Amino acid sequence: MTNAIRDFLSADEEKIEKLIHDYPTSIPTSAAAEFLGINPASMRAVMENGTIGLSWKKGGALNKGFFLPTCQFLRWYMRYDDGNKN
């Protein structure tokens, strides 16, 4: 990992700690979107795509459900490619 990556991730440590403290089990879609600097609709699209989290729609329902486990989100956010596949 380069120093630039380490510095970038270190700067986010406070924000990451706040997410863990505020949402120890699951993160609301709006909080994850704010953390990433995107709008909630974009975060839901990422979740619908299967990139991270879960989304579902029950038969006959007009809306979808979303669930984003804190541990999965933080592992996804903090991963990097150092030559090893995680």
C-alpha positions, -999 to 999 in steps of 0.1 A, spaced: 0 0 0 14 34 -9 17 63 15 -10 82 -3 -35 54 2 -25 51 39 -29 89 44 -63 88 26 -76 59 48 -62 75 80 -81 107 73 -113 86 72 -107 68 105 -129 93 125 -157 89 101 -154 51 101 -154 51 139 -185 72 140 -203 48 116 -193 19 139 -205 37 170 -237 50 155 -246 19 135 -230 -12 150 -252 -37 132 -265 -21 101 -261 13 83 -291 32 70 -289 37 32 -289 75 38 -259 73 62 -239 51 38 -247 75 9 -236 105 30 -204 88 40 -196 81 3 -207 115 -9 -235 103 -31 -272 106 -30 -294 79 -14 -309 69 -47 -274 61 -61 -266 41 -29 -298 21 -34 -288 15 -71 -255 1 -59 -273 -22 -35 -298 -33 -61 -269 -41 -84 -256 -66 -58 -223 -48 -53 -229 -45 -15 -257 -51 9 -291 -66 2 -322 -55 -16 -355 -73 -21 -390 -67 -33 -419 -88 -21 -444 -99 -47 -471 -73 -52 -451 -47 -32 -445 -12 -47 -413 -5 -28 -381 -24 -21 -363 -32 11 -326 -25 17 -302 -39 44 -266 -29 47 -246 -47 74 -220 -25 90 -192 -51 89 -198 -58 52 -199 -21 43 -167 -13 61 -148 -43 47 -159 -33 12 -149 3 18 -115 -4 33 -104 -31 9 -75 -24 -15 -56 -43 -41 -21 -51 -27 -16 -80 -50 -36 -103 -28 -72 -111 -36 -94 -106 -5 
